[in-house]
Amino acid sequence: MTSFDRADALPASTQPLHGIVVLDFSHVIAGPFATYYLAALGARVIKVENPHRGDSLRNKPTSFASLNHGKEIVQLDLATDEGKARAWELFAEADVMVDNMRPGVLEKFGFGESQVRARKPELIFCAISGYGRQSEWASRPAYDHVIQAVSGMSLLTGAQGDGPIKVGFPVVDSVTGILSALALIAAIRRRDLTGLGESIDVSMLGAALQLMYPMTVDVMSTGKTPNRVGNVGYSGSPGAETFVCRDGLLAVGANTPQQMLRMAEILNIRHQVEPLLAGQSRGFVGSSHAEELRALLHEAVGKHSAKELETSLNDADVPSACVRDLGECVQDAVKFNLVEQWVLPETDAVKVPGLGFRTAALFGGNPIPY
Protein backbone atom coordinates (compact mmCIF):
# COMPACT_ATOMS: atom_id res chain seq x y z
CA MET A 1 0.00 0.00 0.00
CA THR A 2 1.16 3.58 -0.59
CA SER A 3 0.82 6.73 1.44
CA PHE A 4 -2.53 8.48 1.39
CA ASP A 5 -3.60 10.00 -1.89
CA ARG A 6 -6.71 12.16 -1.83
CA ALA A 7 -7.54 11.15 -5.40
CA ASP A 8 -7.93 7.56 -4.19
CA ALA A 9 -9.85 8.39 -1.02
CA LEU A 10 -12.41 5.81 0.09
CA PRO A 11 -15.95 6.76 1.17
CA ALA A 12 -16.40 8.47 4.54
CA SER A 13 -18.16 5.34 5.80
CA THR A 14 -14.92 3.35 5.52
CA GLN A 15 -13.57 2.14 8.84
CA PRO A 16 -9.94 2.92 9.67
CA LEU A 17 -8.68 -0.68 9.52
CA HIS A 18 -10.72 -1.60 6.44
CA GLY A 19 -8.95 -4.35 4.49
CA ILE A 20 -6.67 -5.44 7.33
CA VAL A 21 -6.82 -9.16 8.15
CA VAL A 22 -5.66 -10.37 11.57
CA LEU A 23 -4.88 -13.99 12.38
CA ASP A 24 -5.41 -14.19 16.11
CA PHE A 25 -3.80 -16.97 18.15
CA SER A 26 -4.71 -15.46 21.52
CA HIS A 27 -6.84 -16.37 24.49
CA VAL A 28 -8.15 -15.15 27.86
CA ILE A 29 -7.90 -11.30 28.11
CA ALA A 30 -4.75 -9.47 26.94
CA GLY A 31 -4.54 -10.78 23.36
CA PRO A 32 -8.30 -10.90 22.73
CA PHE A 33 -8.69 -7.34 24.07
CA ALA A 34 -6.03 -6.13 21.62
CA THR A 35 -7.70 -7.81 18.67
CA TYR A 36 -11.15 -6.67 19.84
CA TYR A 37 -9.95 -3.09 19.36
CA LEU A 38 -8.76 -3.97 15.87
CA ALA A 39 -12.07 -5.66 15.02
CA ALA A 40 -14.03 -2.67 16.33
CA LEU A 41 -11.91 -0.42 14.12
CA GLY A 42 -12.77 -2.40 11.01
CA ALA A 43 -10.21 -5.19 10.74
CA ARG A 44 -11.25 -8.71 9.85
CA VAL A 45 -10.09 -10.76 12.85
CA ILE A 46 -9.92 -14.54 12.58
CA LYS A 47 -9.59 -16.09 16.03
CA VAL A 48 -8.08 -19.58 16.06
CA GLU A 49 -9.07 -21.88 18.91
CA ASN A 50 -7.95 -25.36 19.88
CA PRO A 51 -11.01 -27.63 19.35
CA HIS A 52 -10.03 -29.78 22.34
CA ARG A 53 -9.85 -26.95 24.89
CA GLY A 54 -11.06 -23.67 23.44
CA ASP A 55 -10.49 -20.33 25.11
CA SER A 56 -10.35 -20.64 28.91
CA LEU A 57 -12.56 -17.53 29.17
CA ARG A 58 -15.52 -19.37 27.66
CA ASN A 59 -16.57 -20.32 31.19
CA LYS A 60 -17.32 -16.60 31.67
CA PRO A 61 -19.74 -16.08 28.74
CA THR A 62 -20.26 -12.32 29.11
CA SER A 63 -16.53 -11.66 29.30
CA PHE A 64 -15.85 -13.94 26.35
CA ALA A 65 -18.52 -12.26 24.23
CA SER A 66 -17.33 -8.76 25.11
CA LEU A 67 -13.71 -9.53 24.16
CA ASN A 68 -14.37 -11.58 21.03
CA HIS A 69 -17.41 -9.98 19.43
CA GLY A 70 -16.99 -9.11 15.79
CA LYS A 71 -14.40 -11.82 15.16
CA GLU A 72 -14.58 -14.94 13.02
CA ILE A 73 -13.86 -17.92 15.24
CA VAL A 74 -12.41 -21.10 13.73
CA GLN A 75 -11.37 -24.26 15.52
CA LEU A 76 -8.17 -25.81 14.23
CA ASP A 77 -6.10 -28.66 15.58
CA LEU A 78 -2.56 -27.66 14.62
CA ALA A 79 -1.36 -31.14 15.57
CA THR A 80 -3.07 -32.50 12.44
CA ASP A 81 -2.08 -32.05 8.80
CA GLU A 82 -5.60 -30.84 8.04
CA GLY A 83 -5.45 -28.20 10.78
CA LYS A 84 -2.04 -26.99 9.66
CA ALA A 85 -3.15 -26.76 6.03
CA ARG A 86 -6.21 -24.71 6.97
CA ALA A 87 -4.10 -22.44 9.18
CA TRP A 88 -1.72 -21.73 6.29
CA GLU A 89 -4.69 -20.93 4.06
CA LEU A 90 -5.85 -18.33 6.60
CA PHE A 91 -2.30 -17.08 7.02
CA ALA A 92 -2.08 -16.37 3.29
CA GLU A 93 -4.70 -13.63 3.77
CA ALA A 94 -3.24 -12.15 6.94
CA ASP A 95 -1.59 -8.75 7.39
CA VAL A 96 -1.20 -9.20 11.13
CA MET A 97 -0.59 -12.20 13.38
CA VAL A 98 -1.06 -12.09 17.16
CA ASP A 99 0.38 -14.74 19.48
CA ASN A 100 -0.17 -14.77 23.22
CA MET A 101 0.26 -18.48 23.68
CA ARG A 102 3.05 -19.64 25.97
CA PRO A 103 6.38 -18.95 24.26
CA GLY A 104 7.31 -21.91 22.08
CA VAL A 105 3.80 -23.32 21.57
CA LEU A 106 3.25 -22.06 18.04
CA GLU A 107 6.88 -22.79 17.10
CA LYS A 108 6.23 -26.44 17.92
CA PHE A 109 3.53 -26.54 15.25
CA GLY A 110 5.53 -24.57 12.67
CA PHE A 111 3.87 -21.18 13.25
CA GLY A 112 6.53 -19.36 15.24
CA GLU A 113 7.58 -15.87 14.20
CA SER A 114 10.68 -16.88 12.22
CA GLN A 115 8.70 -19.63 10.50
CA VAL A 116 5.82 -17.41 9.37
CA ARG A 117 8.04 -14.45 8.53
CA ALA A 118 10.03 -16.66 6.18
CA ARG A 119 6.85 -17.01 4.15
CA LYS A 120 5.72 -13.40 4.48
CA PRO A 121 8.40 -10.81 5.35
CA GLU A 122 5.85 -7.96 5.27
CA LEU A 123 3.84 -9.58 8.07
CA ILE A 124 3.20 -7.63 11.29
CA PHE A 125 3.78 -10.12 14.10
CA CYS A 126 2.81 -9.28 17.69
CA ALA A 127 3.92 -11.51 20.54
CA ILE A 128 2.25 -10.95 23.93
CA SER A 129 3.74 -12.64 26.98
CA GLY A 130 4.41 -12.19 30.67
CA TYR A 131 7.98 -10.98 30.50
CA GLY A 132 8.79 -10.38 26.83
CA ARG A 133 10.19 -12.79 24.26
CA GLN A 134 13.66 -11.21 24.36
CA SER A 135 14.15 -11.28 28.14
CA GLU A 136 15.91 -13.83 30.32
CA TRP A 137 12.50 -14.63 31.81
CA ALA A 138 10.90 -15.25 28.43
CA SER A 139 9.91 -18.83 29.25
CA ARG A 140 8.12 -17.97 32.50
CA PRO A 141 4.31 -18.22 32.45
CA ALA A 142 2.30 -15.37 33.95
CA TYR A 143 -1.14 -14.23 35.03
CA ASP A 144 -2.36 -10.76 35.96
CA HIS A 145 -2.08 -11.15 39.73
CA VAL A 146 1.41 -12.64 39.40
CA ILE A 147 2.57 -9.61 37.39
CA GLN A 148 0.99 -7.27 39.93
CA ALA A 149 3.16 -8.96 42.55
CA VAL A 150 6.44 -9.03 40.61
CA SER A 151 6.06 -5.49 39.25
CA GLY A 152 5.75 -3.88 42.67
CA MET A 153 2.17 -2.84 41.97
CA SER A 154 0.73 -4.79 44.90
CA LEU A 155 3.24 -3.14 47.26
CA LEU A 156 2.56 0.31 45.84
CA THR A 157 -1.19 0.04 46.43
CA GLY A 158 -2.34 0.65 50.00
CA ALA A 159 -0.58 2.35 52.90
CA GLN A 160 2.76 1.84 54.64
CA GLY A 161 2.56 -1.26 56.82
CA ASP A 162 -0.13 -3.00 54.76
CA GLY A 163 0.51 -6.37 53.20
CA PRO A 164 0.45 -6.60 49.41
CA ILE A 165 -2.86 -5.41 47.93
CA LYS A 166 -3.88 -6.63 44.50
CA VAL A 167 -5.83 -4.21 42.31
CA GLY A 168 -9.31 -5.70 42.30
CA PHE A 169 -9.59 -6.35 38.56
CA PRO A 170 -7.24 -7.66 35.83
CA VAL A 171 -5.67 -4.24 35.27
CA VAL A 172 -2.43 -5.59 33.77
CA ASP A 173 -4.26 -7.83 31.29
CA SER A 174 -6.40 -4.92 30.14
CA VAL A 175 -3.58 -2.39 29.69
CA THR A 176 -1.45 -5.03 27.93
CA GLY A 177 -4.25 -5.45 25.39
CA ILE A 178 -4.61 -1.70 24.86
CA LEU A 179 -0.84 -1.24 24.54
CA SER A 180 -0.71 -4.10 22.02
CA ALA A 181 -3.50 -2.51 19.97
CA LEU A 182 -1.61 0.80 19.96
CA ALA A 183 1.59 -0.89 18.79
CA LEU A 184 -0.27 -2.80 16.08
CA ILE A 185 -2.00 0.28 14.71
CA ALA A 186 1.37 2.09 14.60
CA ALA A 187 2.93 -0.87 12.76
CA ILE A 188 0.04 -1.00 10.29
CA ARG A 189 0.48 2.69 9.52
CA ARG A 190 4.23 2.23 9.07
CA ARG A 191 3.62 -0.66 6.69
CA ASP A 192 1.21 1.53 4.73
CA LEU A 193 4.03 4.05 4.31
CA THR A 194 6.97 1.70 3.73
CA GLY A 195 5.62 -1.73 2.81
CA LEU A 196 7.69 -3.24 5.62
CA GLY A 197 6.58 -5.71 8.26
CA GLU A 198 7.23 -5.46 11.98
CA SER A 199 8.02 -7.57 15.04
CA ILE A 200 6.23 -6.40 18.18
CA ASP A 201 7.10 -7.78 21.61
CA VAL A 202 4.63 -6.73 24.32
CA SER A 203 5.14 -7.88 27.89
CA MET A 204 2.70 -7.73 30.77
CA LEU A 205 5.52 -6.58 33.03
CA GLY A 206 6.37 -3.75 30.65
CA ALA A 207 2.71 -2.76 30.50
CA ALA A 208 2.50 -2.74 34.31
CA LEU A 209 5.51 -0.42 34.51
CA GLN A 210 3.88 1.89 31.95
CA LEU A 211 0.77 2.04 34.15
CA MET A 212 2.96 3.18 37.05
CA TYR A 213 4.92 5.50 34.75
CA PRO A 214 5.65 8.46 37.08
CA MET A 215 6.74 6.13 39.89
CA THR A 216 8.71 3.89 37.53
CA VAL A 217 10.59 6.91 36.19
CA ASP A 218 11.38 8.13 39.70
CA VAL A 219 12.82 4.74 40.67
CA MET A 220 14.87 4.54 37.48
CA SER A 221 16.22 8.02 38.15
CA THR A 222 16.86 7.79 41.90
CA GLY A 223 17.02 4.09 42.73
CA LYS A 224 14.61 4.69 45.62
CA THR A 225 11.32 2.82 46.03
CA PRO A 226 8.45 5.27 46.65
CA ASN A 227 6.44 5.14 49.86
CA ARG A 228 2.92 3.78 49.81
CA VAL A 229 0.47 6.63 50.24
CA GLY A 230 -2.89 4.90 50.60
CA ASN A 231 -5.71 7.13 49.37
CA VAL A 232 -3.62 10.29 49.09
CA GLY A 233 -3.40 11.80 45.60
CA TYR A 234 -0.17 11.78 43.60
CA SER A 235 0.45 15.45 44.41
CA GLY A 236 0.76 14.71 48.13
CA SER A 237 -1.35 17.75 48.95
CA PRO A 238 -3.27 17.51 52.26
CA GLY A 239 -6.36 18.37 50.21
CA ALA A 240 -5.88 15.42 47.84
CA GLU A 241 -7.27 12.63 49.96
CA THR A 242 -10.32 10.54 50.69
CA PHE A 243 -12.31 12.16 53.48
CA VAL A 244 -14.92 10.71 55.83
CA CYS A 245 -18.19 12.64 55.59
CA ARG A 246 -21.22 12.17 57.78
CA ASP A 247 -22.88 9.90 55.20
CA GLY A 248 -20.03 8.40 53.20
CA LEU A 249 -16.56 8.86 51.74
CA LEU A 250 -15.46 11.65 49.43
CA ALA A 251 -12.29 11.78 47.32
CA VAL A 252 -11.09 15.35 46.80
CA GLY A 253 -8.34 16.77 44.61
CA ALA A 254 -7.54 20.14 46.16
CA ASN A 255 -3.99 20.07 44.85
CA THR A 256 -3.17 23.74 44.34
CA PRO A 257 -3.38 26.64 46.80
CA GLN A 258 -6.24 28.10 44.75
CA GLN A 259 -8.22 24.86 44.95
CA MET A 260 -7.47 24.55 48.64
CA LEU A 261 -8.81 28.05 49.30
CA ARG A 262 -12.00 27.36 47.31
CA MET A 263 -12.52 24.18 49.31
CA ALA A 264 -11.91 26.06 52.56
CA GLU A 265 -14.44 28.70 51.51
CA ILE A 266 -17.13 26.06 51.04
CA LEU A 267 -16.24 24.49 54.39
CA ASN A 268 -16.30 27.91 56.12
CA ILE A 269 -12.69 27.59 57.30
CA ARG A 270 -10.94 29.93 54.88
CA HIS A 271 -9.87 32.24 57.72
CA GLN A 272 -7.98 29.29 59.28
CA VAL A 273 -6.55 27.84 56.07
CA GLU A 274 -5.37 31.00 54.33
CA PRO A 275 -2.58 31.88 56.81
CA LEU A 276 -1.20 28.34 56.50
CA LEU A 277 -0.84 28.79 52.73
CA ALA A 278 1.11 32.01 53.00
CA GLY A 279 3.87 32.15 50.40
CA GLN A 280 2.37 29.32 48.31
CA SER A 281 0.88 30.56 45.07
CA ARG A 282 1.87 28.07 42.40
CA GLY A 283 2.18 24.31 41.94
CA PHE A 284 0.93 21.74 44.42
CA VAL A 285 0.40 22.56 48.07
CA GLY A 286 3.71 21.81 49.80
CA SER A 287 4.58 20.04 53.02
CA SER A 288 4.70 23.21 55.10
CA HIS A 289 1.81 23.08 57.63
CA ALA A 290 0.53 19.92 55.89
CA GLU A 291 -0.60 18.18 59.08
CA GLU A 292 -2.39 21.28 60.36
CA LEU A 293 -4.17 21.70 57.03
CA ARG A 294 -5.05 18.01 56.92
CA ALA A 295 -6.55 18.10 60.42
CA LEU A 296 -8.61 21.22 59.64
CA LEU A 297 -9.99 19.73 56.43
CA HIS A 298 -10.86 16.35 57.93
CA GLU A 299 -12.70 17.92 60.85
CA ALA A 300 -14.66 20.29 58.61
CA VAL A 301 -15.50 17.74 55.91
CA GLY A 302 -16.80 15.30 58.54
CA LYS A 303 -19.69 17.65 59.28
CA HIS A 304 -20.97 17.65 55.69
CA SER A 305 -22.85 15.34 53.36
CA ALA A 306 -20.62 13.62 50.78
CA LYS A 307 -23.23 14.01 48.02
CA GLU A 308 -23.73 17.70 48.72
CA LEU A 309 -19.99 18.39 48.90
CA GLU A 310 -19.42 16.49 45.65
CA THR A 311 -21.71 18.94 43.91
CA SER A 312 -20.54 22.13 45.61
CA LEU A 313 -16.83 21.38 45.25
CA ASN A 314 -17.11 20.49 41.57
CA ASP A 315 -19.13 23.65 41.00
CA ALA A 316 -16.16 25.52 42.50
CA ASP A 317 -13.72 23.70 40.16
CA VAL A 318 -12.34 21.47 42.89
CA PRO A 319 -12.34 17.88 41.60
CA SER A 320 -14.23 15.58 43.93
CA ALA A 321 -16.29 12.40 43.84
CA CYS A 322 -18.15 10.24 46.28
CA VAL A 323 -16.56 6.83 46.61
CA ARG A 324 -18.79 4.52 44.57
CA ASP A 325 -18.71 0.81 43.97
CA LEU A 326 -18.57 -0.32 40.36
CA GLY A 327 -22.32 -0.88 40.21
CA GLU A 328 -23.04 2.67 41.35
CA CYS A 329 -20.45 4.05 38.93
CA VAL A 330 -21.86 2.21 35.92
CA GLN A 331 -25.39 3.29 36.82
CA ASP A 332 -24.33 6.94 36.98
CA ALA A 333 -22.11 6.65 33.90
CA VAL A 334 -25.08 5.52 31.82
CA LYS A 335 -27.52 7.94 33.46
CA PHE A 336 -25.31 11.00 32.90
CA ASN A 337 -23.90 9.94 29.51
CA LEU A 338 -20.38 9.63 30.88
CA VAL A 339 -19.57 6.67 28.64
CA GLU A 340 -20.74 5.49 25.24
CA GLN A 341 -22.63 2.31 26.00
CA TRP A 342 -22.86 -0.23 23.19
CA VAL A 343 -25.16 -3.23 23.12
CA LEU A 344 -23.40 -5.96 21.18
CA PRO A 345 -25.74 -7.36 18.48
CA GLU A 346 -26.29 -11.10 18.21
CA THR A 347 -25.48 -11.63 21.88
CA ASP A 348 -27.65 -11.96 24.95
CA ALA A 349 -27.82 -8.15 25.27
CA VAL A 350 -24.19 -7.87 26.36
CA LYS A 351 -23.46 -4.22 27.10
CA VAL A 352 -19.94 -2.76 26.87
CA PRO A 353 -18.53 0.73 27.56
CA GLY A 354 -17.40 1.36 23.98
CA LEU A 355 -13.66 1.64 23.44
CA GLY A 356 -13.12 4.26 26.12
CA PHE A 357 -13.31 7.20 23.71
CA ARG A 358 -15.92 8.84 21.49
CA THR A 359 -15.53 9.77 17.84
CA ALA A 360 -17.57 11.69 15.29
CA ALA A 361 -16.76 9.71 12.17
CA LEU A 362 -14.42 6.80 12.97
CA PHE A 363 -17.19 4.25 12.51
CA GLY A 364 -18.53 5.85 9.34
CA GLY A 365 -20.92 8.05 11.30
CA ASN A 366 -22.52 5.07 13.06
CA PRO A 367 -22.74 5.16 16.85
CA ILE A 368 -21.10 1.73 17.11
CA PRO A 369 -18.98 -0.19 14.59
CA TYR A 370 -21.06 -3.33 14.23
C-alpha positions as CSV (number, residue, x, y, z in Angstrom):
1,M,0.0,0.0,0.0
2,T,1.2,3.6,-0.6
3,S,0.8,6.7,1.4
4,F,-2.5,8.5,1.4
5,D,-3.6,10.0,-1.9
6,R,-6.7,12.2,-1.8
7,A,-7.5,11.1,-5.4
8,D,-7.9,7.6,-4.2
9,A,-9.8,8.4,-1.0
10,L,-12.4,5.8,0.1
11,P,-15.9,6.8,1.2
12,A,-16.4,8.5,4.5
13,S,-18.2,5.3,5.8
14,T,-14.9,3.3,5.5
15,Q,-13.6,2.1,8.8
16,P,-9.9,2.9,9.7
17,L,-8.7,-0.7,9.5
18,H,-10.7,-1.6,6.4
19,G,-9.0,-4.4,4.5
20,I,-6.7,-5.4,7.3
21,V,-6.8,-9.2,8.1
22,V,-5.7,-10.4,11.6
23,L,-4.9,-14.0,12.4
24,D,-5.4,-14.2,16.1
25,F,-3.8,-17.0,18.2
26,S,-4.7,-15.5,21.5
27,H,-6.8,-16.4,24.5
28,V,-8.1,-15.1,27.9
29,I,-7.9,-11.3,28.1
30,A,-4.7,-9.5,26.9
31,G,-4.5,-10.8,23.4
32,P,-8.3,-10.9,22.7
33,F,-8.7,-7.3,24.1
34,A,-6.0,-6.1,21.6
35,T,-7.7,-7.8,18.7
36,Y,-11.1,-6.7,19.8
37,Y,-10.0,-3.1,19.4
38,L,-8.8,-4.0,15.9
39,A,-12.1,-5.7,15.0
40,A,-14.0,-2.7,16.3
41,L,-11.9,-0.4,14.1
42,G,-12.8,-2.4,11.0
43,A,-10.2,-5.2,10.7
44,R,-11.2,-8.7,9.9
45,V,-10.1,-10.8,12.8
46,I,-9.9,-14.5,12.6
47,K,-9.6,-16.1,16.0
48,V,-8.1,-19.6,16.1
49,E,-9.1,-21.9,18.9
50,N,-8.0,-25.4,19.9
51,P,-11.0,-27.6,19.3
52,H,-10.0,-29.8,22.3
53,R,-9.9,-26.9,24.9
54,G,-11.1,-23.7,23.4
55,D,-10.5,-20.3,25.1
56,S,-10.4,-20.6,28.9
57,L,-12.6,-17.5,29.2
58,R,-15.5,-19.4,27.7
59,N,-16.6,-20.3,31.2
60,K,-17.3,-16.6,31.7
61,P,-19.7,-16.1,28.7
62,T,-20.3,-12.3,29.1
63,S,-16.5,-11.7,29.3
64,F,-15.8,-13.9,26.4
65,A,-18.5,-12.3,24.2
66,S,-17.3,-8.8,25.1
67,L,-13.7,-9.5,24.2
68,N,-14.4,-11.6,21.0
69,H,-17.4,-10.0,19.4
70,G,-17.0,-9.1,15.8
71,K,-14.4,-11.8,15.2
72,E,-14.6,-14.9,13.0
73,I,-13.9,-17.9,15.2
74,V,-12.4,-21.1,13.7
75,Q,-11.4,-24.3,15.5
76,L,-8.2,-25.8,14.2
77,D,-6.1,-28.7,15.6
78,L,-2.6,-27.7,14.6
79,A,-1.4,-31.1,15.6
80,T,-3.1,-32.5,12.4
81,D,-2.1,-32.1,8.8
82,E,-5.6,-30.8,8.0
83,G,-5.4,-28.2,10.8
84,K,-2.0,-27.0,9.7
85,A,-3.2,-26.8,6.0
86,R,-6.2,-24.7,7.0
87,A,-4.1,-22.4,9.2
88,W,-1.7,-21.7,6.3
89,E,-4.7,-20.9,4.1
90,L,-5.9,-18.3,6.6
91,F,-2.3,-17.1,7.0
92,A,-2.1,-16.4,3.3
93,E,-4.7,-13.6,3.8
94,A,-3.2,-12.2,6.9
95,D,-1.6,-8.8,7.4
96,V,-1.2,-9.2,11.1
97,M,-0.6,-12.2,13.4
98,V,-1.1,-12.1,17.2
99,D,0.4,-14.7,19.5
100,N,-0.2,-14.8,23.2
101,M,0.3,-18.5,23.7
102,R,3.1,-19.6,26.0
103,P,6.4,-19.0,24.3
104,G,7.3,-21.9,22.1
105,V,3.8,-23.3,21.6
106,L,3.2,-22.1,18.0
107,E,6.9,-22.8,17.1
108,K,6.2,-26.4,17.9
109,F,3.5,-26.5,15.3
110,G,5.5,-24.6,12.7
111,F,3.9,-21.2,13.2
112,G,6.5,-19.4,15.2
113,E,7.6,-15.9,14.2
114,S,10.7,-16.9,12.2
115,Q,8.7,-19.6,10.5
116,V,5.8,-17.4,9.4
117,R,8.0,-14.5,8.5
118,A,10.0,-16.7,6.2
119,R,6.8,-17.0,4.2
120,K,5.7,-13.4,4.5
121,P,8.4,-10.8,5.4
122,E,5.9,-8.0,5.3
123,L,3.8,-9.6,8.1
124,I,3.2,-7.6,11.3
125,F,3.8,-10.1,14.1
126,C,2.8,-9.3,17.7
127,A,3.9,-11.5,20.5
128,I,2.3,-10.9,23.9
129,S,3.7,-12.6,27.0
130,G,4.4,-12.2,30.7
131,Y,8.0,-11.0,30.5
132,G,8.8,-10.4,26.8
133,R,10.2,-12.8,24.3
134,Q,13.7,-11.2,24.4
135,S,14.2,-11.3,28.1
136,E,15.9,-13.8,30.3
137,W,12.5,-14.6,31.8
138,A,10.9,-15.3,28.4
139,S,9.9,-18.8,29.3
140,R,8.1,-18.0,32.5
141,P,4.3,-18.2,32.5
142,A,2.3,-15.4,33.9
143,Y,-1.1,-14.2,35.0
144,D,-2.4,-10.8,36.0
145,H,-2.1,-11.1,39.7
146,V,1.4,-12.6,39.4
147,I,2.6,-9.6,37.4
148,Q,1.0,-7.3,39.9
149,A,3.2,-9.0,42.5
150,V,6.4,-9.0,40.6
151,S,6.1,-5.5,39.2
152,G,5.8,-3.9,42.7
153,M,2.2,-2.8,42.0
154,S,0.7,-4.8,44.9
155,L,3.2,-3.1,47.3
156,L,2.6,0.3,45.8
157,T,-1.2,0.0,46.4
158,G,-2.3,0.6,50.0
159,A,-0.6,2.4,52.9
160,Q,2.8,1.8,54.6
161,G,2.6,-1.3,56.8
162,D,-0.1,-3.0,54.8
163,G,0.5,-6.4,53.2
164,P,0.5,-6.6,49.4
165,I,-2.9,-5.4,47.9
166,K,-3.9,-6.6,44.5
167,V,-5.8,-4.2,42.3
168,G,-9.3,-5.7,42.3
169,F,-9.6,-6.4,38.6
170,P,-7.2,-7.7,35.8
171,V,-5.7,-4.2,35.3
172,V,-2.4,-5.6,33.8
173,D,-4.3,-7.8,31.3
174,S,-6.4,-4.9,30.1
175,V,-3.6,-2.4,29.7
176,T,-1.5,-5.0,27.9
177,G,-4.3,-5.4,25.4
178,I,-4.6,-1.7,24.9
179,L,-0.8,-1.2,24.5
180,S,-0.7,-4.1,22.0
181,A,-3.5,-2.5,20.0
182,L,-1.6,0.8,20.0
183,A,1.6,-0.9,18.8
184,L,-0.3,-2.8,16.1
185,I,-2.0,0.3,14.7
186,A,1.4,2.1,14.6
187,A,2.9,-0.9,12.8
188,I,0.0,-1.0,10.3
189,R,0.5,2.7,9.5
190,R,4.2,2.2,9.1
191,R,3.6,-0.7,6.7
192,D,1.2,1.5,4.7
193,L,4.0,4.0,4.3
194,T,7.0,1.7,3.7
195,G,5.6,-1.7,2.8
196,L,7.7,-3.2,5.6
197,G,6.6,-5.7,8.3
198,E,7.2,-5.5,12.0
199,S,8.0,-7.6,15.0
200,I,6.2,-6.4,18.2
201,D,7.1,-7.8,21.6
202,V,4.6,-6.7,24.3
203,S,5.1,-7.9,27.9
204,M,2.7,-7.7,30.8
205,L,5.5,-6.6,33.0
206,G,6.4,-3.7,30.7
207,A,2.7,-2.8,30.5
208,A,2.5,-2.7,34.3
209,L,5.5,-0.4,34.5
210,Q,3.9,1.9,32.0
211,L,0.8,2.0,34.2
212,M,3.0,3.2,37.0
213,Y,4.9,5.5,34.7
214,P,5.7,8.5,37.1
215,M,6.7,6.1,39.9
216,T,8.7,3.9,37.5
217,V,10.6,6.9,36.2
218,D,11.4,8.1,39.7
219,V,12.8,4.7,40.7
220,M,14.9,4.5,37.5
221,S,16.2,8.0,38.2
222,T,16.9,7.8,41.9
223,G,17.0,4.1,42.7
224,K,14.6,4.7,45.6
225,T,11.3,2.8,46.0
226,P,8.4,5.3,46.6
227,N,6.4,5.1,49.9
228,R,2.9,3.8,49.8
229,V,0.5,6.6,50.2
230,G,-2.9,4.9,50.6
231,N,-5.7,7.1,49.4
232,V,-3.6,10.3,49.1
233,G,-3.4,11.8,45.6
234,Y,-0.2,11.8,43.6
235,S,0.4,15.5,44.4
236,G,0.8,14.7,48.1
237,S,-1.4,17.8,49.0
238,P,-3.3,17.5,52.3
239,G,-6.4,18.4,50.2
240,A,-5.9,15.4,47.8
241,E,-7.3,12.6,50.0
242,T,-10.3,10.5,50.7
243,F,-12.3,12.2,53.5
244,V,-14.9,10.7,55.8
245,C,-18.2,12.6,55.6
246,R,-21.2,12.2,57.8
247,D,-22.9,9.9,55.2
248,G,-20.0,8.4,53.2
249,L,-16.6,8.9,51.7
250,L,-15.5,11.6,49.4
251,A,-12.3,11.8,47.3
252,V,-11.1,15.3,46.8
253,G,-8.3,16.8,44.6
254,A,-7.5,20.1,46.2
255,N,-4.0,20.1,44.8
256,T,-3.2,23.7,44.3
257,P,-3.4,26.6,46.8
258,Q,-6.2,28.1,44.8
259,Q,-8.2,24.9,44.9
260,M,-7.5,24.6,48.6
261,L,-8.8,28.0,49.3
262,R,-12.0,27.4,47.3
263,M,-12.5,24.2,49.3
264,A,-11.9,26.1,52.6
265,E,-14.4,28.7,51.5
266,I,-17.1,26.1,51.0
267,L,-16.2,24.5,54.4
268,N,-16.3,27.9,56.1
269,I,-12.7,27.6,57.3
270,R,-10.9,29.9,54.9
271,H,-9.9,32.2,57.7
272,Q,-8.0,29.3,59.3
273,V,-6.6,27.8,56.1
274,E,-5.4,31.0,54.3
275,P,-2.6,31.9,56.8
276,L,-1.2,28.3,56.5
277,L,-0.8,28.8,52.7
278,A,1.1,32.0,53.0
279,G,3.9,32.1,50.4
280,Q,2.4,29.3,48.3
281,S,0.9,30.6,45.1
282,R,1.9,28.1,42.4
283,G,2.2,24.3,41.9
284,F,0.9,21.7,44.4
285,V,0.4,22.6,48.1
286,G,3.7,21.8,49.8
287,S,4.6,20.0,53.0
288,S,4.7,23.2,55.1
289,H,1.8,23.1,57.6
290,A,0.5,19.9,55.9
291,E,-0.6,18.2,59.1
292,E,-2.4,21.3,60.4
293,L,-4.2,21.7,57.0
294,R,-5.1,18.0,56.9
295,A,-6.6,18.1,60.4
296,L,-8.6,21.2,59.6
297,L,-10.0,19.7,56.4
298,H,-10.9,16.4,57.9
299,E,-12.7,17.9,60.9
300,A,-14.7,20.3,58.6
301,V,-15.5,17.7,55.9
302,G,-16.8,15.3,58.5
303,K,-19.7,17.6,59.3
304,H,-21.0,17.6,55.7
305,S,-22.9,15.3,53.4
306,A,-20.6,13.6,50.8
307,K,-23.2,14.0,48.0
308,E,-23.7,17.7,48.7
309,L,-20.0,18.4,48.9
310,E,-19.4,16.5,45.7
311,T,-21.7,18.9,43.9
312,S,-20.5,22.1,45.6
313,L,-16.8,21.4,45.2
314,N,-17.1,20.5,41.6
315,D,-19.1,23.7,41.0
316,A,-16.2,25.5,42.5
317,D,-13.7,23.7,40.2
318,V,-12.3,21.5,42.9
319,P,-12.3,17.9,41.6
320,S,-14.2,15.6,43.9
321,A,-16.3,12.4,43.8
322,C,-18.2,10.2,46.3
323,V,-16.6,6.8,46.6
324,R,-18.8,4.5,44.6
325,D,-18.7,0.8,44.0
326,L,-18.6,-0.3,40.4
327,G,-22.3,-0.9,40.2
328,E,-23.0,2.7,41.3
329,C,-20.5,4.1,38.9
330,V,-21.9,2.2,35.9
331,Q,-25.4,3.3,36.8
332,D,-24.3,6.9,37.0
333,A,-22.1,6.6,33.9
334,V,-25.1,5.5,31.8
335,K,-27.5,7.9,33.5
336,F,-25.3,11.0,32.9
337,N,-23.9,9.9,29.5
338,L,-20.4,9.6,30.9
339,V,-19.6,6.7,28.6
340,E,-20.7,5.5,25.2
341,Q,-22.6,2.3,26.0
342,W,-22.9,-0.2,23.2
343,V,-25.2,-3.2,23.1
344,L,-23.4,-6.0,21.2
345,P,-25.7,-7.4,18.5
346,E,-26.3,-11.1,18.2
347,T,-25.5,-11.6,21.9
348,D,-27.7,-12.0,25.0
349,A,-27.8,-8.2,25.3
350,V,-24.2,-7.9,26.4
351,K,-23.5,-4.2,27.1
352,V,-19.9,-2.8,26.9
353,P,-18.5,0.7,27.6
354,G,-17.4,1.4,24.0
355,L,-13.7,1.6,23.4
356,G,-13.1,4.3,26.1
357,F,-13.3,7.2,23.7
358,R,-15.9,8.8,21.5
359,T,-15.5,9.8,17.8
360,A,-17.6,11.7,15.3
361,A,-16.8,9.7,12.2
362,L,-14.4,6.8,13.0
363,F,-17.2,4.3,12.5
364,G,-18.5,5.9,9.3
365,G,-20.9,8.1,11.3
366,N,-22.5,5.1,13.1
367,P,-22.7,5.2,16.9
368,I,-21.1,1.7,17.1
369,P,-19.0,-0.2,14.6
370,Y,-21.1,-3.3,14.2
